[in-house]
Each structure stands twice: as C-alpha cells, then as structure tokens.
Amino acid sequence: MIWSSFIMGGMTVLMTYALFSSDRDEEDELDPEEVDNIVVNDFSGRHVTLSCQTCRKLKKHKEVEQNLYQCTKCKRHVDLRAS
C-alpha cells in the first residue's frame, strides 16, 4: 500500500468536509424585531412533494397562494387552507 495515496485521500476528505461545513456556520440570523416586519407576497418559488389524486403518485406541487398548491403535471389544485 502506498502511504502517500492514503494521506492524499485523507487530506481530500478533510478539505471537502471543511468546504461544505463552513457554509452552515455563516448563516445570518434575523433579529426577532425584524421577523415581525417581513411580509411575503410571492409564493411561486415554493415546491412541495404531495400525493396527487389525478396522477395517483407523489408529484411536485407549486404553491400558488398560501397553502394552495398546484400539481406541476396535471395542474390540479390541492387546498390545504383551513375551512
């Protein structure tokens, strides 16, 4: 067994771990005072995997309004809002 290959592999693993773990430490947290002032107007970016009744499979659904989802394949709406 070649020790230099073993050491280089270990160094590669450590560098990869350091690269991906450093992003979690730098997350910006919002102050509790700022959280109350945030207003979300756009729900189009949220995708959720739900069971579609028309497709009869787990499909991605796009949020059209708050807690109202639309299947990306058959365009059927799933309403999870409180009645």
Salt bridges, closest charged atoms under 4 A:
GLU63 OE1 - ARG46 NH1 3.38
GLU65 OE1 - ARG81 NH1 3.11
ASP79 OD1 - ARG81 NE 2.81
